[in-house]
């Protein structure tokens, strides 16, 4: 008995931070950039006006608030004027992705005024962008020592801790930032990300909701809450939140990725493909878009397109396990079982806890007549995810082929209880099960 496997469509967890700048500047951020340029020329009053305009557009733009505080500190002679000018020059280099030049300007600011907390904080952010997280944490810590009420320093140090997997420290720092600034919506959003990684989904959901209540225009909070809804199986709510994120920021690629994933889970594969197409239009180098589109093509039976998209995803990110899952499933459907097994082996090498890899490999083994391997792989898939119906279908089919009808029919009945009844009905029609 050969049972067709359904290739998994990925709905990937994305850690998306408000401090990221990968998807284009908002109107407020463009005004902020003008302020940086004024400040870099020493025109601090003009810079102040731009930062105030930015806050009129987005009252939650923390960088504008911080920049205004720098100018106020210059006015009150708490920091040296030239130190502030170098800080703003560094910020203009960041806008151009000239990180080494930015660090040079921040270094000069600190040479002029070694107690300039904002210079440590902003230099720390650049160290993160360069992948130097330990140096970043050191700078954030110094900023906090100089100003223990510096909410942004706690926020960014939390982000650095998150990047290195120090999740408890990240939660602690986000919590401290919120304690200092109870209306810090981005801190709630990012703490929610951290809770999600810790497996504390309810607390993550609560934080995303609080972020939205504080700042109804924080698009990334809708993206993240939408994904949380998807994990709860509430796909209509996930789509609704993604729609809101897209309304707020039509160029936010992750909103289309998450909405496409929710559409796929609802079986609306054309809409899923459309959303993936939009992501690729926005960012043709985002491997996850090809993974998701390939998964949707596989669900529609368009296996050549699925393989093509998986190849592109692997080209962009050779360590993206779901790309091999989808390609392996497509190879299996095309009868290329050795290639399917090879891809499944790669998935297991990258992520031994991904149940779909064992399902796809088990299916391929079944078609090669290696039923013991099918049963073994199905057992592993069930151990990883007891609610994955296809694992019971594959194992049940193998048992029936081995004339172990009691075990086989029991597995097919379990698959039906989990929502996949086609194999059970087929077995009854064939007189194999009652």
Secondary structure as the mmCIF struct_conf table of DSSP 4:
data_model
#
loop_
_struct_conf.conf_type_id
_struct_conf.id
_struct_conf.beg_label_comp_id
_struct_conf.beg_label_asym_id
_struct_conf.beg_label_seq_id
_struct_conf.end_label_comp_id
_struct_conf.end_label_asym_id
_struct_conf.end_label_seq_id
HELX_LH_PP_P HELX_LH_PP_P1 UNK A 4 UNK A 10
TURN_TY1_P TURN_TY1_P1 UNK A 18 UNK A 19
TURN_TY1_P TURN_TY1_P2 UNK A 22 UNK A 23
HELX_RH_AL_P HELX_RH_AL_P1 UNK A 27 UNK A 40
TURN_TY1_P TURN_TY1_P3 UNK A 41 UNK A 42
HELX_RH_AL_P HELX_RH_AL_P2 UNK A 44 UNK A 57
TURN_TY1_P TURN_TY1_P4 UNK A 59 UNK A 60
HELX_RH_AL_P HELX_RH_AL_P3 UNK A 62 UNK A 75
TURN_TY1_P TURN_TY1_P5 UNK A 76 UNK A 77
BEND BEND1 UNK A 78 UNK A 79
HELX_RH_AL_P HELX_RH_AL_P4 UNK A 81 UNK A 95
TURN_TY1_P TURN_TY1_P6 UNK A 96 UNK A 97
HELX_RH_AL_P HELX_RH_AL_P5 UNK A 99 UNK A 112
TURN_TY1_P TURN_TY1_P7 UNK A 114 UNK A 115
HELX_RH_AL_P HELX_RH_AL_P6 UNK A 117 UNK A 129
TURN_TY1_P TURN_TY1_P8 UNK A 130 UNK A 131
HELX_RH_AL_P HELX_RH_AL_P7 UNK A 133 UNK A 146
TURN_TY1_P TURN_TY1_P9 UNK A 148 UNK A 149
HELX_RH_AL_P HELX_RH_AL_P8 UNK A 151 UNK A 163
TURN_TY1_P TURN_TY1_P10 UNK A 164 UNK A 165
HELX_RH_AL_P HELX_RH_AL_P9 UNK A 167 UNK A 180
TURN_TY1_P TURN_TY1_P11 UNK A 182 UNK A 183
HELX_RH_AL_P HELX_RH_AL_P10 UNK A 185 UNK A 197
TURN_TY1_P TURN_TY1_P12 UNK A 198 UNK A 199
HELX_RH_AL_P HELX_RH_AL_P11 UNK A 201 UNK A 214
TURN_TY1_P TURN_TY1_P13 UNK A 216 UNK A 217
HELX_RH_AL_P HELX_RH_AL_P12 UNK A 219 UNK A 231
TURN_TY1_P TURN_TY1_P14 UNK A 232 UNK A 233
HELX_RH_AL_P HELX_RH_AL_P13 UNK A 235 UNK A 248
TURN_TY1_P TURN_TY1_P15 UNK A 250 UNK A 251
HELX_RH_AL_P HELX_RH_AL_P14 UNK A 253 UNK A 265
TURN_TY1_P TURN_TY1_P16 UNK A 266 UNK A 267
HELX_RH_AL_P HELX_RH_AL_P15 UNK A 269 UNK A 282
TURN_TY1_P TURN_TY1_P17 UNK A 284 UNK A 285
HELX_RH_AL_P HELX_RH_AL_P16 UNK A 287 UNK A 299
TURN_TY1_P TURN_TY1_P18 UNK A 300 UNK A 301
HELX_RH_AL_P HELX_RH_AL_P17 UNK A 303 UNK A 316
TURN_TY1_P TURN_TY1_P19 UNK A 318 UNK A 319
HELX_RH_AL_P HELX_RH_AL_P18 UNK A 321 UNK A 333
TURN_TY1_P TURN_TY1_P20 UNK A 334 UNK A 335
HELX_RH_AL_P HELX_RH_AL_P19 UNK A 337 UNK A 350
TURN_TY1_P TURN_TY1_P21 UNK A 352 UNK A 353
HELX_RH_AL_P HELX_RH_AL_P20 UNK A 355 UNK A 367
TURN_TY1_P TURN_TY1_P22 UNK A 368 UNK A 369
HELX_RH_AL_P HELX_RH_AL_P21 UNK A 371 UNK A 384
TURN_TY1_P TURN_TY1_P23 UNK A 386 UNK A 387
HELX_RH_AL_P HELX_RH_AL_P22 UNK A 389 UNK A 401
TURN_TY1_P TURN_TY1_P24 UNK A 402 UNK A 403
HELX_RH_AL_P HELX_RH_AL_P23 UNK A 405 UNK A 417
TURN_TY1_P TURN_TY1_P25 UNK A 418 UNK A 419
HELX_RH_AL_P HELX_RH_AL_P24 UNK A 422 UNK A 429
TURN_TY1_P TURN_TY1_P26 UNK A 430 UNK A 431
BEND BEND2 UNK A 432 UNK A 432
#
